[in-house]
Amino acid sequence: MHCPGCGVEEVIEIHQKLPDGTEVDFFSCHKCDEKWWDRDGKSIDLRDVLELVRKPRS
Ligand SMILES: [Zn+2]
């Protein structure tokens, strides 16, 4: 995984499971402090993550 900000290869990856069961990966770059989220291999922004967290359980 490359940082979209500075292109560094070593980024921090944290796998998280949201309350609704959606699994996402959180990435953070130690070099340029870029942060981003990934769901099923597609990057999503924080707003989408918050939307998923807020979504009531079905
Ligand atoms: Zn970076």
PDB file of the backbone (N, CA, C, O) and the ligand in Angstrom, with CONECT records:
HET     ZN  A 101       1
ATOM      1  N   MET A   1       0.848  -1.205   0.000  1.00  0.00           N
ATOM      2  CA  MET A   1       0.000   0.000   0.000  1.00  0.00           C
ATOM      3  C   MET A   1       0.876   1.245   0.000  1.00  0.00           C
ATOM      4  O   MET A   1       1.749   1.417   0.850  1.00  0.00           O
ATOM      5  N   HIS A   2       0.621   2.093  -0.961  1.00  0.00           N
ATOM      6  CA  HIS A   2       1.380   3.333  -1.035  1.00  0.00           C
ATOM      7  C   HIS A   2       0.547   4.494  -0.502  1.00  0.00           C
ATOM      8  O   HIS A   2      -0.674   4.532  -0.651  1.00  0.00           O
ATOM      9  N   CYS A   3       1.226   5.410   0.104  1.00  0.00           N
ATOM     10  CA  CYS A   3       0.551   6.619   0.563  1.00  0.00           C
ATOM     11  C   CYS A   3       0.173   7.475  -0.644  1.00  0.00           C
ATOM     12  O   CYS A   3       1.020   7.783  -1.482  1.00  0.00           O
ATOM     13  N   PRO A   4      -1.112   7.861  -0.728  1.00  0.00           N
ATOM     14  CA  PRO A   4      -1.529   8.710  -1.846  1.00  0.00           C
ATOM     15  C   PRO A   4      -0.984  10.134  -1.738  1.00  0.00           C
ATOM     16  O   PRO A   4      -1.012  10.900  -2.701  1.00  0.00           O
ATOM     17  N   GLY A   5      -0.496  10.466  -0.564  1.00  0.00           N
ATOM     18  CA  GLY A   5       0.013  11.808  -0.354  1.00  0.00           C
ATOM     19  C   GLY A   5       1.456  11.960  -0.785  1.00  0.00           C
ATOM     20  O   GLY A   5       1.784  12.847  -1.573  1.00  0.00           O
ATOM     21  N   CYS A   6       2.339  11.081  -0.262  1.00  0.00           N
ATOM     22  CA  CYS A   6       3.767  11.246  -0.527  1.00  0.00           C
ATOM     23  C   CYS A   6       4.378  10.036  -1.229  1.00  0.00           C
ATOM     24  O   CYS A   6       5.529  10.089  -1.663  1.00  0.00           O
ATOM     25  N   GLY A   7       3.602   8.923  -1.348  1.00  0.00           N
ATOM     26  CA  GLY A   7       4.081   7.772  -2.091  1.00  0.00           C
ATOM     27  C   GLY A   7       4.942   6.810  -1.300  1.00  0.00           C
ATOM     28  O   GLY A   7       5.446   5.836  -1.859  1.00  0.00           O
ATOM     29  N   VAL A   8       5.121   7.058  -0.014  1.00  0.00           N
ATOM     30  CA  VAL A   8       5.922   6.157   0.812  1.00  0.00           C
ATOM     31  C   VAL A   8       5.227   4.792   0.890  1.00  0.00           C
ATOM     32  O   VAL A   8       3.999   4.709   0.876  1.00  0.00           O
ATOM     33  N   GLU A   9       6.029   3.727   0.971  1.00  0.00           N
ATOM     34  CA  GLU A   9       5.444   2.384   0.944  1.00  0.00           C
ATOM     35  C   GLU A   9       5.031   1.862   2.310  1.00  0.00           C
ATOM     36  O   GLU A   9       4.098   1.067   2.420  1.00  0.00           O
ATOM     37  N   GLU A  10       5.710   2.300   3.331  1.00  0.00           N
ATOM     38  CA  GLU A  10       5.401   1.797   4.664  1.00  0.00           C
ATOM     39  C   GLU A  10       4.382   2.693   5.343  1.00  0.00           C
ATOM     40  O   GLU A  10       4.699   3.785   5.816  1.00  0.00           O
ATOM     41  N   VAL A  11       3.161   2.208   5.379  1.00  0.00           N
ATOM     42  CA  VAL A  11       2.114   2.967   6.044  1.00  0.00           C
ATOM     43  C   VAL A  11       1.518   2.104   7.153  1.00  0.00           C
ATOM     44  O   VAL A  11       1.612   0.877   7.128  1.00  0.00           O
ATOM     45  N   ILE A  12       0.917   2.760   8.103  1.00  0.00           N
ATOM     46  CA  ILE A  12       0.288   2.053   9.214  1.00  0.00           C
ATOM     47  C   ILE A  12      -1.087   1.585   8.766  1.00  0.00           C
ATOM     48  O   ILE A  12      -1.868   2.365   8.221  1.00  0.00           O
ATOM     49  N   GLU A  13      -1.383   0.307   8.998  1.00  0.00           N
ATOM     50  CA  GLU A  13      -2.668  -0.253   8.593  1.00  0.00           C
ATOM     51  C   GLU A  13      -3.373  -0.833   9.806  1.00  0.00           C
ATOM     52  O   GLU A  13      -2.809  -1.644  10.541  1.00  0.00           O
ATOM     53  N   ILE A  14      -4.592  -0.413  10.003  1.00  0.00           N
ATOM     54  CA  ILE A  14      -5.372  -0.917  11.132  1.00  0.00           C
ATOM     55  C   ILE A  14      -6.704  -1.449  10.614  1.00  0.00           C
ATOM     56  O   ILE A  14      -7.491  -0.717  10.014  1.00  0.00           O
ATOM     57  N   HIS A  15      -6.936  -2.721  10.854  1.00  0.00           N
ATOM     58  CA  HIS A  15      -8.183  -3.327  10.418  1.00  0.00           C
ATOM     59  C   HIS A  15      -9.246  -3.086  11.479  1.00  0.00           C
ATOM     60  O   HIS A  15      -9.029  -3.334  12.665  1.00  0.00           O
ATOM     61  N   GLN A  16     -10.391  -2.600  11.034  1.00  0.00           N
ATOM     62  CA  GLN A  16     -11.432  -2.295  11.995  1.00  0.00           C
ATOM     63  C   GLN A  16     -12.761  -2.862  11.546  1.00  0.00           C
ATOM     64  O   GLN A  16     -13.060  -2.942  10.354  1.00  0.00           O
ATOM     65  N   LYS A  17     -13.549  -3.253  12.528  1.00  0.00           N
ATOM     66  CA  LYS A  17     -14.897  -3.718  12.247  1.00  0.00           C
ATOM     67  C   LYS A  17     -15.865  -2.701  12.830  1.00  0.00           C
ATOM     68  O   LYS A  17     -15.847  -2.414  14.027  1.00  0.00           O
ATOM     69  N   LEU A  18     -16.705  -2.165  11.965  1.00  0.00           N
ATOM     70  CA  LEU A  18     -17.643  -1.156  12.421  1.00  0.00           C
ATOM     71  C   LEU A  18     -18.822  -1.824  13.112  1.00  0.00           C
ATOM     72  O   LEU A  18     -19.049  -3.023  12.950  1.00  0.00           O
ATOM     73  N   PRO A  19     -19.583  -1.031  13.893  1.00  0.00           N
ATOM     74  CA  PRO A  19     -20.720  -1.584  14.648  1.00  0.00           C
ATOM     75  C   PRO A  19     -21.707  -2.359  13.772  1.00  0.00           C
ATOM     76  O   PRO A  19     -22.351  -3.293  14.250  1.00  0.00           O
ATOM     77  N   ASP A  20     -21.830  -1.991  12.523  1.00  0.00           N
ATOM     78  CA  ASP A  20     -22.797  -2.689  11.658  1.00  0.00           C
ATOM     79  C   ASP A  20     -22.193  -3.911  10.976  1.00  0.00           C
ATOM     80  O   ASP A  20     -22.838  -4.541  10.138  1.00  0.00           O
ATOM     81  N   GLY A  21     -20.964  -4.244  11.333  1.00  0.00           N
ATOM     82  CA  GLY A  21     -20.344  -5.444  10.782  1.00  0.00           C
ATOM     83  C   GLY A  21     -19.472  -5.181   9.571  1.00  0.00           C
ATOM     84  O   GLY A  21     -18.764  -6.077   9.113  1.00  0.00           O
ATOM     85  N   THR A  22     -19.513  -3.970   9.048  1.00  0.00           N
ATOM     86  CA  THR A  22     -18.672  -3.628   7.909  1.00  0.00           C
ATOM     87  C   THR A  22     -17.211  -3.603   8.325  1.00  0.00           C
ATOM     88  O   THR A  22     -16.847  -2.999   9.334  1.00  0.00           O
ATOM     89  N   GLU A  23     -16.386  -4.265   7.537  1.00  0.00           N
ATOM     90  CA  GLU A  23     -14.964  -4.274   7.865  1.00  0.00           C
ATOM     91  C   GLU A  23     -14.219  -3.280   6.978  1.00  0.00           C
ATOM     92  O   GLU A  23     -14.344  -3.299   5.754  1.00  0.00           O
ATOM     93  N   VAL A  24     -13.464  -2.436   7.607  1.00  0.00           N
ATOM     94  CA  VAL A  24     -12.710  -1.427   6.882  1.00  0.00           C
ATOM     95  C   VAL A  24     -11.257  -1.441   7.345  1.00  0.00           C
ATOM     96  O   VAL A  24     -10.934  -1.942   8.422  1.00  0.00           O
ATOM     97  N   ASP A  25     -10.405  -0.888   6.521  1.00  0.00           N
ATOM     98  CA  ASP A  25      -9.012  -0.727   6.911  1.00  0.00           C
ATOM     99  C   ASP A  25      -8.716   0.756   7.019  1.00  0.00           C
ATOM    100  O   ASP A  25      -9.076   1.549   6.150  1.00  0.00           O
ATOM    101  N   PHE A  26      -8.069   1.099   8.079  1.00  0.00           N
ATOM    102  CA  PHE A  26      -7.655   2.474   8.279  1.00  0.00           C
ATOM    103  C   PHE A  26      -6.155   2.556   8.020  1.00  0.00           C
ATOM    104  O   PHE A  26      -5.373   1.777   8.564  1.00  0.00           O
ATOM    105  N   PHE A  27      -5.774   3.499   7.194  1.00  0.00           N
ATOM    106  CA  PHE A  27      -4.358   3.676   6.879  1.00  0.00           C
ATOM    107  C   PHE A  27      -3.898   5.043   7.348  1.00  0.00           C
ATOM    108  O   PHE A  27      -4.632   6.029   7.288  1.00  0.00           O
ATOM    109  N   SER A  28      -2.677   5.069   7.810  1.00  0.00           N
ATOM    110  CA  SER A  28      -2.097   6.330   8.251  1.00  0.00           C
ATOM    111  C   SER A  28      -0.637   6.376   7.829  1.00  0.00           C
ATOM    112  O   SER A  28       0.099   5.403   7.988  1.00  0.00           O
ATOM    113  N   CYS A  29      -0.234   7.500   7.297  1.00  0.00           N
ATOM    114  CA  CYS A  29       1.149   7.665   6.864  1.00  0.00           C
ATOM    115  C   CYS A  29       1.930   8.387   7.954  1.00  0.00           C
ATOM    116  O   CYS A  29       1.550   9.464   8.414  1.00  0.00           O
ATOM    117  N   HIS A  30       3.020   7.768   8.348  1.00  0.00           N
ATOM    118  CA  HIS A  30       3.837   8.353   9.410  1.00  0.00           C
ATOM    119  C   HIS A  30       4.695   9.502   8.894  1.00  0.00           C
ATOM    120  O   HIS A  30       5.241  10.294   9.662  1.00  0.00           O
ATOM    121  N   LYS A  31       4.797   9.567   7.573  1.00  0.00           N
ATOM    122  CA  LYS A  31       5.691  10.571   6.997  1.00  0.00           C
ATOM    123  C   LYS A  31       4.986  11.904   6.762  1.00  0.00           C
ATOM    124  O   LYS A  31       5.455  12.955   7.199  1.00  0.00           O
ATOM    125  N   CYS A  32       3.841  11.843   6.056  1.00  0.00           N
ATOM    126  CA  CYS A  32       3.157  13.101   5.732  1.00  0.00           C
ATOM    127  C   CYS A  32       1.844  13.263   6.494  1.00  0.00           C
ATOM    128  O   CYS A  32       1.124  14.244   6.312  1.00  0.00           O
ATOM    129  N   ASP A  33       1.541  12.272   7.363  1.00  0.00           N
ATOM    130  CA  ASP A  33       0.359  12.347   8.207  1.00  0.00           C
ATOM    131  C   ASP A  33      -0.951  12.221   7.432  1.00  0.00           C
ATOM    132  O   ASP A  33      -2.014  12.592   7.929  1.00  0.00           O
ATOM    133  N   GLU A  34      -0.867  11.700   6.225  1.00  0.00           N
ATOM    134  CA  GLU A  34      -2.084  11.435   5.459  1.00  0.00           C
ATOM    135  C   GLU A  34      -2.850  10.290   6.123  1.00  0.00           C
ATOM    136  O   GLU A  34      -2.255   9.331   6.615  1.00  0.00           O
ATOM    137  N   LYS A  35      -4.164  10.406   6.128  1.00  0.00           N
ATOM    138  CA  LYS A  35      -4.999   9.337   6.680  1.00  0.00           C
ATOM    139  C   LYS A  35      -6.097   9.006   5.692  1.00  0.00           C
ATOM    140  O   LYS A  35      -6.697   9.900   5.095  1.00  0.00           O
ATOM    141  N   TRP A  36      -6.358   7.726   5.522  1.00  0.00           N
ATOM    142  CA  TRP A  36      -7.442   7.350   4.615  1.00  0.00           C
ATOM    143  C   TRP A  36      -8.005   6.002   5.012  1.00  0.00           C
ATOM    144  O   TRP A  36      -7.413   5.257   5.793  1.00  0.00           O
ATOM    145  N   TRP A  37      -9.180   5.710   4.444  1.00  0.00           N
ATOM    146  CA  TRP A  37      -9.912   4.502   4.772  1.00  0.00           C
ATOM    147  C   TRP A  37     -10.117   3.681   3.510  1.00  0.00           C
ATOM    148  O   TRP A  37     -10.149   4.202   2.395  1.00  0.00           O
ATOM    149  N   ASP A  38     -10.251   2.417   3.720  1.00  0.00           N
ATOM    150  CA  ASP A  38     -10.394   1.498   2.617  1.00  0.00           C
ATOM    151  C   ASP A  38     -11.464   0.464   2.963  1.00  0.00           C
ATOM    152  O   ASP A  38     -11.462  -0.115   4.049  1.00  0.00           O
ATOM    153  N   ARG A  39     -12.374   0.246   2.020  1.00  0.00           N
ATOM    154  CA  ARG A  39     -13.409  -0.758   2.244  1.00  0.00           C
ATOM    155  C   ARG A  39     -13.497  -1.641   1.019  1.00  0.00           C
ATOM    156  O   ARG A  39     -13.740  -1.152  -0.084  1.00  0.00           O
ATOM    157  N   ASP A  40     -13.300  -2.939   1.201  1.00  0.00           N
ATOM    158  CA  ASP A  40     -13.312  -3.890   0.089  1.00  0.00           C
ATOM    159  C   ASP A  40     -12.373  -3.460  -1.031  1.00  0.00           C
ATOM    160  O   ASP A  40     -12.690  -3.613  -2.211  1.00  0.00           O
ATOM    161  N   GLY A  41     -11.230  -2.927  -0.658  1.00  0.00           N
ATOM    162  CA  GLY A  41     -10.239  -2.546  -1.649  1.00  0.00           C
ATOM    163  C   GLY A  41     -10.483  -1.197  -2.292  1.00  0.00           C
ATOM    164  O   GLY A  41      -9.706  -0.758  -3.140  1.00  0.00           O
ATOM    165  N   LYS A  42     -11.563  -0.538  -1.892  1.00  0.00           N
ATOM    166  CA  LYS A  42     -11.837   0.784  -2.447  1.00  0.00           C
ATOM    167  C   LYS A  42     -11.689   1.821  -1.348  1.00  0.00           C
ATOM    168  O   LYS A  42     -12.144   1.627  -0.221  1.00  0.00           O
ATOM    169  N   SER A  43     -11.056   2.903  -1.690  1.00  0.00           N
ATOM    170  CA  SER A  43     -10.879   3.936  -0.682  1.00  0.00           C
ATOM    171  C   SER A  43     -12.179   4.692  -0.475  1.00  0.00           C
ATOM    172  O   SER A  43     -12.891   5.011  -1.427  1.00  0.00           O
ATOM    173  N   ILE A  44     -12.467   4.965   0.758  1.00  0.00           N
ATOM    174  CA  ILE A  44     -13.641   5.757   1.104  1.00  0.00           C
ATOM    175  C   ILE A  44     -13.190   6.869   2.026  1.00  0.00           C
ATOM    176  O   ILE A  44     -12.156   6.759   2.685  1.00  0.00           O
ATOM    177  N   ASP A  45     -13.959   7.933   2.074  1.00  0.00           N
ATOM    178  CA  ASP A  45     -13.517   9.003   2.965  1.00  0.00           C
ATOM    179  C   ASP A  45     -14.213   8.915   4.320  1.00  0.00           C
ATOM    180  O   ASP A  45     -15.156   8.149   4.515  1.00  0.00           O
ATOM    181  N   LEU A  46     -13.722   9.709   5.224  1.00  0.00           N
ATOM    182  CA  LEU A  46     -14.180   9.624   6.608  1.00  0.00           C
ATOM    183  C   LEU A  46     -15.691   9.826   6.711  1.00  0.00           C
ATOM    184  O   LEU A  46     -16.349   9.234   7.566  1.00  0.00           O
ATOM    185  N   ARG A  47     -16.223  10.654   5.845  1.00  0.00           N
ATOM    186  CA  ARG A  47     -17.665  10.904   5.878  1.00  0.00           C
ATOM    187  C   ARG A  47     -18.442   9.609   5.622  1.00  0.00           C
ATOM    188  O   ARG A  47     -19.465   9.350   6.254  1.00  0.00           O
ATOM    189  N   ASP A  48     -17.939   8.804   4.687  1.00  0.00           N
ATOM    190  CA  ASP A  48     -18.600   7.538   4.389  1.00  0.00           C
ATOM    191  C   ASP A  48     -18.520   6.592   5.584  1.00  0.00           C
ATOM    192  O   ASP A  48     -19.472   5.874   5.888  1.00  0.00           O
ATOM    193  N   VAL A  49     -17.367   6.604   6.256  1.00  0.00           N
ATOM    194  CA  VAL A  49     -17.198   5.747   7.421  1.00  0.00           C
ATOM    195  C   VAL A  49     -18.191   6.143   8.505  1.00  0.00           C
ATOM    196  O   VAL A  49     -18.839   5.288   9.110  1.00  0.00           O
ATOM    197  N   LEU A  50     -18.305   7.437   8.743  1.00  0.00           N
ATOM    198  CA  LEU A  50     -19.230   7.914   9.766  1.00  0.00           C
ATOM    199  C   LEU A  50     -20.658   7.559   9.402  1.00  0.00           C
ATOM    200  O   LEU A  50     -21.476   7.258  10.272  1.00  0.00           O
ATOM    201  N   GLU A  51     -20.953   7.595   8.116  1.00  0.00           N
ATOM    202  CA  GLU A  51     -22.282   7.227   7.625  1.00  0.00           C
ATOM    203  C   GLU A  51     -22.567   5.762   7.970  1.00  0.00           C
ATOM    204  O   GLU A  51     -23.665   5.418   8.405  1.00  0.00           O
ATOM    205  N   LEU A  52     -21.567   4.915   7.769  1.00  0.00           N
ATOM    206  CA  LEU A  52     -21.719   3.489   8.059  1.00  0.00           C
ATOM    207  C   LEU A  52     -21.910   3.259   9.555  1.00  0.00           C
ATOM    208  O   LEU A  52     -22.695   2.404   9.963  1.00  0.00           O
ATOM    209  N   VAL A  53     -21.193   4.021  10.360  1.00  0.00           N
ATOM    210  CA  VAL A  53     -21.273   3.866  11.805  1.00  0.00           C
ATOM    211  C   VAL A  53     -22.654   4.294  12.303  1.00  0.00           C
ATOM    212  O   VAL A  53     -23.227   3.697  13.214  1.00  0.00           O
ATOM    213  N   ARG A  54     -23.163   5.350  11.669  1.00  0.00           N
ATOM    214  CA  ARG A  54     -24.453   5.890  12.096  1.00  0.00           C
ATOM    215  C   ARG A  54     -25.615   5.022  11.662  1.00  0.00           C
ATOM    216  O   ARG A  54     -26.675   5.011  12.288  1.00  0.00           O
ATOM    217  N   LYS A  55     -25.395   4.291  10.573  1.00  0.00           N
ATOM    218  CA  LYS A  55     -26.490   3.514   9.995  1.00  0.00           C
ATOM    219  C   LYS A  55     -27.054   2.533  11.023  1.00  0.00           C
ATOM    220  O   LYS A  55     -26.308   1.755  11.617  1.00  0.00           O
ATOM    221  N   PRO A  56     -28.357   2.571  11.229  1.00  0.00           N
ATOM    222  CA  PRO A  56     -28.957   1.637  12.209  1.00  0.00           C
ATOM    223  C   PRO A  56     -28.855   0.182  11.722  1.00  0.00           C
ATOM    224  O   PRO A  56     -28.862  -0.089  10.521  1.00  0.00           O
ATOM    225  N   ARG A  57     -28.763  -0.732  12.674  1.00  0.00           N
ATOM    226  CA  ARG A  57     -28.691  -2.141  12.316  1.00  0.00           C
ATOM    227  C   ARG A  57     -29.994  -2.583  11.665  1.00  0.00           C
ATOM    228  O   ARG A  57     -31.077  -2.152  12.063  1.00  0.00           O
ATOM    229  N   SER A  58     -29.884  -3.413  10.698  1.00  0.00           N
ATOM    230  CA  SER A  58     -31.096  -3.888  10.025  1.00  0.00           C
ATOM    231  C   SER A  58     -31.431  -5.284  10.533  1.00  0.00           C
ATOM    232  O   SER A  58     -32.418  -5.878  10.099  1.00  0.00           O
TER     233      SER A  58
HETATM  234 ZN    ZN A 101       2.566  10.025   3.075  1.00  0.00          ZN2+
END
